[in-house]
């Protein structure tokens, strides 16, 4: 499925997402740097077991993406919502969240993110609770990888 948004094309699908564009988005967001060549395949493999994904294109350049992991019945997790920095502030991220939620409109949606993004998710209809009472438990594998000397 394709749709147009403010002169951009949004593509739905988890197949054929070019890993080099994903890597560029992750680098721009500060999520990746100096990825060894033997690990680069992860940037396309992350879509293999994702339930839904949307990518945003300006001509032949992928400038944004989001992927979702879900049971497709009750709950879904937004993963890797990212828009190239030069395109931020144009409503692209909010549009991606709307497209995600439309896939499971009566389900519970979660987005584990930093406090810097809480206001964004509130504008998308998410509730940010007092994290001293409710929160997301997370295991950060990259921290363990550093401890083990792999990163």
Secondary structure as UniProt FT lines:
FT   STRAND          2..5
FT   TURN            6..7
FT   STRAND          8..12
FT   HELIX           19..29
FT   HELIX           37..39
FT   TURN            40..41
FT   HELIX           42..45
FT   TURN            46..49
FT   STRAND          52..58
FT   TURN            59..60
FT   STRAND          61..70
FT   STRAND          75..83
FT   HELIX           85..87
FT   TURN            88..89
FT   HELIX           92..103
FT   TURN            104..106
FT   STRAND          108..110
FT   HELIX           115..117
FT   HELIX           118..123
FT   TURN            124..125
FT   TURN            131..133
FT   HELIX           141..147
FT   TURN            148..149
//
